[in-house]
Amino acid sequence: MPERLGIVSRYHRAEVTNAALHLAEFTKTRGMPVTFLARDVCRREVAGEWDNKVVDERNHPFHTWAETCNHIVWTAVPNDISEIDAARVCGINTSLLVDWELLRPIDEPTVQAMDSLIIPYRCVGQALQKHWQLPQIRTAVMPWDVSVPITSRSGIPAKRTGVCAYFPLYDSQPNRSDQAVFRLMRKALMEVKDATVMVGCGQCWSISSRRLIKQLLRDFGDRVELVRQPNILQRLILFAKADLTVWLPRFESFAMIGLTSLCMGTPVLSWDVRPQNEYLVAWKNAVLAPCKTNMNWLGVPEVMDGYAECSDMLVAALQDKALLAKLRQSATTGLVSRREQFTAGWVELLK
């Protein structure tokens, strides 16, 4: 049977789906066929050409689908370890793309049964090694990447005068973000008179979030730009138009928002926590705010507070045009090397 990669994931607007699709696209461009099995959730308006290609598990059982694959990657630990056993009997290689925020202590036997683990950040591998040792599993440490050209601002529509902050609040970000981000928007607009704010809005906003953004639109008029459900191209343009991306998730696994912003040449204001601070460097390509965190059993940090100091740092950064220019010059530094490491790790895993 010809080589064929299978990916098992939910298919909806979320970072884990975007991460899975990135692997699918990357593999496909290298001539290896890919099949995508949608588990639990299967939306049909997620990623353009893939929308009509995903296989819905409700109509095609896993075991039948798996027989068409040589290598299967799960983006979440399967509930039934028998899936891995059945794959091994058929000579199918098994891998888990580790979404560390979702791991539970009871997942250890299933994780240990995998042939290999795909580790997107060093902190993820260190946490797993500390708690589970994983002596028998082949780990592939791949500094995570995004399917975005590393580019300059040439060809991007001219932005408005003044300084612009962009808040990407779509896909799973609204569930990861505190409503305090709306207070940050208000403070920036009140204290930086030439500031404007762009907000990328997804489908899953709470009623209170909708009320807060409507109030901002009433109070500040055209200094607030709300872009509803931006497509992939619109998202990239929004990143490129901004002087600073403000990205404050309470917890993260793949941290693709920050990487996308840097690829578009725009520095990031975020928390000084893992995994973001593995590639966001304070005063080089980012402004990193200190925060109070709680750790779960695996050591995954969840931000609990820090918004007051973060809002002060946002205002100071927007007022310092020289700082923003300096950060912008270094925004793409190291991204080519990171992409090369990701490519080498993925190619090696598929051998």
NORJODA-V578320 format. One record per residue. N is the residue number from 0. PHI is phi in whole degrees, -180 to 180 (999 if undefined). PSI is psi in whole degrees, 0 to 359 (NA if undefined). Layout:
BEGIN
<<N	PHI	PSI> <N	PHI	PSI>>
END
This chain:
BEGIN
<<0	999	134> <1	-60	152> <2	-59	135> <3	-150	129> <4	-94	135> <5	-113	137> <6	-123	129> <7	-111	121> <8	-162	160> <9	-64	150> <10	-120	89> <11	-154	180> <12	-80	91> <13	-156	160> <14	-62	321> <15	-64	324> <16	-67	318> <17	-61	322> <18	-65	318> <19	-64	318> <20	-66	327> <21	-63	317> <22	-63	320> <23	-63	313> <24	-64	317> <25	-61	316> <26	-69	319> <27	-62	320> <28	-68	344> <29	-99	15> <30	87	8> <31	-103	124> <32	-61	148> <33	-131	139> <34	-126	140> <35	-120	117> <36	-99	118> <37	-85	122> <38	-110	135> <39	69	307> <40	-125	131> <41	-139	89> <42	-82	165> <43	-121	17> <44	-140	69> <45	-119	307> <46	-145	55> <47	53	247> <48	-63	337> <49	-78	341> <50	-56	324> <51	-99	6> <52	-108	342> <53	-68	148> <54	-100	122> <55	-84	121> <56	-63	338> <57	-66	338> <58	-108	339> <59	-133	104> <60	-57	151> <61	-55	312> <62	-64	324> <63	-68	316> <64	-63	318> <65	-62	331> <66	-64	345> <67	-91	1> <68	-113	155> <69	-103	334> <70	-144	132> <71	-121	134> <72	-116	124> <73	-97	142> <74	-100	0> <75	-147	150> <76	-63	125> <77	-64	144> <78	-68	334> <79	-118	116> <80	-65	344> <81	-64	335> <82	-60	318> <83	-70	319> <84	-62	317> <85	-66	321> <86	-64	318> <87	-64	320> <88	-59	325> <89	-86	4> <90	76	24> <91	-94	129> <92	-71	142> <93	-123	137> <94	-139	152> <95	-119	123> <96	-84	111> <97	-77	116> <98	-102	90> <99	-65	334> <100	-68	340> <101	-98	352> <102	-70	144> <103	-124	154> <104	-54	325> <105	-72	353> <106	-81	353> <107	-55	311> <108	-59	321> <109	-69	318> <110	-63	318> <111	-64	335> <112	-78	345> <113	-66	150> <114	-71	326> <115	-155	157> <116	-119	137> <117	-100	114> <118	-103	111> <119	-79	340> <120	-145	152> <121	-58	319> <122	-61	329> <123	-68	313> <124	-63	320> <125	-64	320> <126	-66	317> <127	-65	319> <128	-65	322> <129	-65	319> <130	-93	328> <131	-123	355> <132	64	308> <133	54	53> <134	-70	332> <135	-97	354> <136	-99	136> <137	-79	120> <138	-105	138> <139	-116	104> <140	-86	112> <141	-123	108> <142	-54	120> <143	-63	153> <144	-137	172> <145	-130	155> <146	-87	62> <147	-131	131> <148	-61	138> <149	-77	112> <150	-137	164> <151	-96	185> <152	-88	2> <153	-63	137> <154	85	358> <155	-87	137> <156	-53	141> <157	-62	134> <158	-85	171> <159	-70	165> <160	-68	164> <161	87	204> <162	-122	142> <163	-127	129> <164	-109	137> <165	-114	130> <166	-114	103> <167	-83	106> <168	-124	61> <169	-130	180> <170	53	234> <171	-88	358> <172	-63	321> <173	-57	324> <174	-74	340> <175	-94	349> <176	-109	146> <177	-87	151> <178	-67	353> <179	-62	341> <180	-62	332> <181	-71	329> <182	-68	325> <183	-63	317> <184	-58	312> <185	-62	314> <186	-63	318> <187	-62	317> <188	-70	328> <189	-77	323> <190	-98	342> <191	-115	99> <192	-66	335> <193	-100	15> <194	-86	145> <195	-126	159> <196	-127	132> <197	-111	139> <198	-128	121> <199	-88	117> <200	-108	131> <201	-97	194> <202	-84	332> <203	-99	54> <204	-92	142> <205	-74	165> <206	-61	320> <207	-66	323> <208	-65	319> <209	-63	321> <210	-65	319> <211	-67	319> <212	-71	326> <213	-64	323> <214	-66	320> <215	-62	319> <216	-64	322> <217	-68	319> <218	-78	328> <219	-120	358> <220	57	230> <221	-77	5> <222	-79	351> <223	-117	124> <224	-115	118> <225	-104	119> <226	-110	112> <227	-85	129> <228	46	59> <229	-64	139> <230	-78	183> <231	-61	314> <232	-65	317> <233	-61	323> <234	-62	315> <235	-64	320> <236	-65	320> <237	-63	316> <238	-58	314> <239	-70	330> <240	-73	336> <241	-81	155> <242	-89	336> <243	-155	130> <244	-92	127> <245	-104	112> <246	-134	106> <247	-129	63> <248	-73	148> <249	-72	332> <250	-155	158> <251	-150	154> <252	-120	309> <253	-105	341> <254	52	44> <255	-79	338> <256	-62	310> <257	-63	319> <258	-63	319> <259	-63	317> <260	-61	314> <261	-63	320> <262	-60	330> <263	-90	8> <264	84	17> <265	-115	125> <266	-67	169> <267	-130	139> <268	-103	123> <269	-152	182> <270	-79	151> <271	-89	69> <272	-138	167> <273	-81	149> <274	-87	358> <275	-55	317> <276	-78	9> <277	-79	339> <278	-131	344> <279	-89	121> <280	-115	124> <281	-58	129> <282	66	12> <283	-109	300> <284	-128	7> <285	-156	162> <286	-112	118> <287	-109	124> <288	-96	135> <289	-69	156> <290	-158	163> <291	-93	135> <292	-131	156> <293	-112	145> <294	-109	138> <295	-84	187> <296	-59	331> <297	-92	350> <298	95	15> <299	-75	121> <300	-79	140> <301	-121	123> <302	-72	128> <303	-106	327> <304	-163	170> <305	138	6> <306	-70	329> <307	-64	310> <308	-68	324> <309	-63	320> <310	-66	323> <311	-64	319> <312	-67	324> <313	-65	312> <314	-61	314> <315	-61	319> <316	-66	319> <317	-69	334> <318	-82	344> <319	-104	86> <320	-63	326> <321	-66	320> <322	-64	314> <323	-62	321> <324	-64	320> <325	-64	314> <326	-63	322> <327	-65	324> <328	-64	331> <329	-102	5> <330	-58	320> <331	-95	4> <332	-62	130> <333	86	352> <334	-72	326> <335	-64	315> <336	-63	320> <337	-61	316> <338	-64	321> <339	-64	320> <340	-66	320> <341	-62	314> <342	-62	314> <343	-64	319> <344	-66	320> <345	-72	320> <346	-63	318> <347	-64	320> <348	-65	325> <349	-84	357> <350	-66	NA>>
END
